[in-house]
Amino acid sequence: MQAAVRSIAEQRQIFRGADHAFQWKPKLRIPDIYENRANQIAFGEFLNTCLCCDSEAQLVEAIHALNALHIKSIGPAAANLLYFFHPTLIPPFNTAIVRGYNRIFGANVKLGSWQQYLVMRQGMLTFREEHATLFSDDLGAIAGFLFDVGSDGYPLPPSEANLAELERWRHDLEQVRQEAAVSHRAARER
């Protein structure tokens, strides 16, 4: 256990700011897992499901199920925990990574939305596939690159908005929204 905690702690630069969602803010009553036992159990079950699952579909389904609960402040920052369970399927998440993703792909991913996180994740998986010789299977490699771009470590040349990439992002977002709707319907029918 100490080795796992040490390994996570050593990644502090890429996760800078991601701890914000997990900081207790009693005046704001967020995240509401601190005061709501049902949300505590649901978040624990989410983490357990993600730890024990063995497929990408199960991970995405668990994310949709957690998102449907609308637990305050437990959004995509929780993906940073999942990254250590499944580094080839779930990328880490923070402001600089999102900024880098938006710069590279001409997207408009926003923080705090699981749906937009899943669109970004899909884009990163596609990018990894297209550039398999340049990046390892660990999505932390691509996230590290995006972090460097997003924190101005690798400035990009100015360019016109790439309408094709933006359209692809919008298509992916619509697909994630449709998957979430199907997942929510299935959960209601159970």
Buried (B, 14 or more C-beta within 10 A) or exposed (E): EEEEEEEBEEBEEBBBEBEEBBEEEEEEEBBBBBEBEEBBEBBEEBBEBBEEBEEBEBBBBBBBBBBBEEBBBBBBBBBBBBBBBBBBBBBBBBBBBBBBBBBBBBBBBEBEBBBBBBBBBBBBBEBBEEEEEEBEEBBBBBBBBBBBBBBEEBEEEEEEEEEEBBEBBEEBBEBBEEBBEEBBEEEEEE
